[in-house]
Structure formats: C-alpha cells, structure tokens
Amino acid sequence: MNNINTGDYKFSMPLSIRWNDLDPLAHVNNVYYFEYFQIGRGHYMHAVSQQWDWQKYMFVIAHIECDYLKELSLSATNPTIKMRTSSLGNKSFEIEYLITSTAKDGSEILHAKGKSVQVMIDIAVKKPIELPEWLRKDINAYEPALD
C-alpha cells in the first residue's frame, strides 16, 4: 500500500458510495473524494474534541490535495476513510486522509490519499487566530504521536 501504515490513522469511518458519485467510467468521480474528505473531517473533529463550539470557533481550508491511486467503484467492499492530524502550527493544522477498501483476500486497497491545511479564524473579523489551547490539547490527546 505505498508504504503507508494505515494503523497510524486512529480515526476511521465507513463511506457510503452513491450512484450519483460515479462518472461515465463507473468509478467515483474525482470531485467526490473532496466531499468524502469534508464528511470525514466533520466526524473526525467531533471525535477529537467534543467541546468544539462551531458558532464560536471555525477554520477555513487553506490548501487541499488528493492523489488518486486506484479507482474506487460502487461495488467496493468496505469503503473507508481514515484520518489523522499530521502537524500542528501556530494558527493551522494539517489533516491527512486515506480512502481504502477491502480486497477479496482481506488485504487493504488504497484508493486515494490526501491532505488539507486548516487555518483557525475569528468568525467576526474573518482573520487568522492562534489555535486555541483546548484544541491543541484535545488533538494531542487524540493523536499522541504528535507530541
């Protein structure tokens, strides 16, 4: 799997591939990978920090990328998104994503990998702010490899 240890990704959730996600070649269209990242990111952030106040604290996506490695189809077995925070900055943090499924022999198939950079903002003035200390602590508690 491209020398990626999927065990390093604590957060994992099943993906629901919809007929609408497919392109004329019958595999998931490239734009939907970013939608899968977005769906996973919301669930991941809730898992990382249950104290998040979305009305007060928000981030924007400063950068996002995806490497497509193997087509993903509607018939994929156990399609899954795996995520982790890979770095913390002063005002931003980076999340890495894997999209996998299960092969007939039980091994994992890596379909795509990606990353995004989230920048914390003050919602009122729409300017970057420092990562709140509670968020930094929650991420480090959830992702001990960051320490």
C-alpha atoms as one frame of an Amber mdcrd trajectory, in Angstrom:
protein
   0.000   0.000   0.000   2.640   2.538  -0.993   4.485   2.081   2.339   1.675
   3.735   4.294   0.898   2.233   7.680  -2.871   2.571   7.949  -2.577   1.644
  11.628  -1.176   5.137  12.186  -4.637   6.507  11.369  -6.711   6.241  14.553
  -9.914   7.671  13.098 -11.816   5.553  10.603 -15.379   5.589   9.307 -17.270
   3.817   6.535 -18.010   5.648   3.299 -21.317   5.418   1.500 -20.686   5.471
  -2.229 -23.752   6.683  -4.081 -24.712   6.044  -7.684 -24.503   9.808  -8.182
 -20.793   9.740  -7.204 -19.886   7.728 -10.305 -18.710   9.099 -13.623 -19.298
   7.560 -17.094 -16.397   5.143 -16.459 -18.367   3.715 -13.488 -15.865   4.762
 -10.848 -16.061   7.544  -8.270 -15.565  10.909  -9.941 -12.578  12.874  -8.690
 -14.633  15.692  -7.133 -16.361  13.322  -4.719 -13.101  12.435  -2.971 -13.059
  16.001  -1.651 -16.642  15.572  -0.472 -15.607  12.372   1.329 -12.754  14.340
   2.948 -15.225  17.009   4.079 -17.698  14.498   5.519 -14.902  12.658   7.316
 -13.382  15.897   8.605 -16.599  16.856  10.421 -16.837  13.453  12.109 -13.107
  13.466  12.872 -13.192  16.897  14.527 -16.137  15.809  16.676 -14.225  12.664
  17.714 -11.116  14.707  18.530 -12.862  17.425  20.542 -16.343  17.104  21.965
 -16.109  20.630  23.392 -15.947  22.322  19.978 -18.308  25.308  19.726 -18.923
  25.646  15.980 -20.676  29.000  16.497 -17.536  30.472  18.046 -14.569  28.560
  16.599 -14.145  27.832  12.935 -11.423  27.040  10.464 -11.124  27.546   6.737
  -9.377  25.267   4.283  -6.202  26.994   3.093  -4.992  24.050   0.994  -6.331
  20.659  -0.009  -4.916  17.963  -2.279  -5.673  14.421  -3.356  -3.563  11.752
  -5.040  -5.703   9.220  -6.886  -4.029   5.824  -6.718  -6.624   3.225  -7.731
 -10.162   3.588  -8.979 -12.985   3.236  -6.469 -16.266   1.757  -7.650 -19.769
   1.267  -6.321 -19.017  -2.421  -5.768 -16.018  -1.757  -3.486 -16.086  -3.806
  -0.288 -15.948  -1.827   2.942 -15.014   1.610   1.536 -13.491   3.579   4.390
 -11.944   6.950   5.121  -9.079   7.073   7.623  -7.758  10.325   9.021  -5.178
  11.802  11.336  -3.744  15.172  12.255  -0.175  15.138  10.997   1.044  18.532
  12.228   0.060  21.481  14.385   1.180  25.019  13.660   0.515  28.272  15.488
  -2.649  29.100  13.537  -3.156  25.988  11.442  -3.148  22.216  11.480  -2.763
  19.576   8.778  -5.030  16.556   8.338  -4.090  13.527   6.230  -6.693  11.272
   4.614  -6.715   7.737   3.220  -9.550   6.190   1.254  -9.407   2.405   1.350
 -11.459  -0.700   0.686 -11.031  -4.407   1.347  -9.777  -6.813  -1.334 -11.179
 -10.338  -1.751  -8.157 -11.750   0.084  -8.826  -9.423   3.042  -5.969  -7.050
   2.353  -6.482  -3.322   2.237  -6.608  -1.443  -1.066  -5.505   2.200  -1.017
  -7.547   4.219  -3.493  -6.502   7.757  -2.603  -4.528   9.783  -0.127  -4.858
  13.449   0.603  -4.134  16.256   2.971  -5.611  19.574   3.936  -4.435  22.600
   5.882  -6.999  24.175   8.190  -6.477  27.743   9.429  -8.318  28.874  12.553
 -10.204  32.125  12.101 -12.029  34.679  14.188 -15.515  34.455  12.704 -16.373
  38.090  13.495 -13.410  39.663  11.692 -12.519  36.745   9.392  -8.837  36.839
  10.292  -6.489  34.016  11.333  -6.098  33.385  15.058  -3.884  31.165  17.188
  -5.065  27.597  17.708  -6.986  27.617  20.993  -5.084  25.823  23.746  -8.040
  23.492  24.422  -7.990  22.383  20.767  -4.232  21.824  20.799  -4.612  19.695
  23.965  -7.530  17.721  22.520  -5.674  16.994  19.266  -2.524  15.948  21.135
  -4.576  13.690  23.414  -6.267  12.048  20.423  -3.082  11.888  18.324  -0.290
  11.132  20.837   2.261  10.659  18.037   2.235  14.458  17.582   3.890  15.043
  20.990
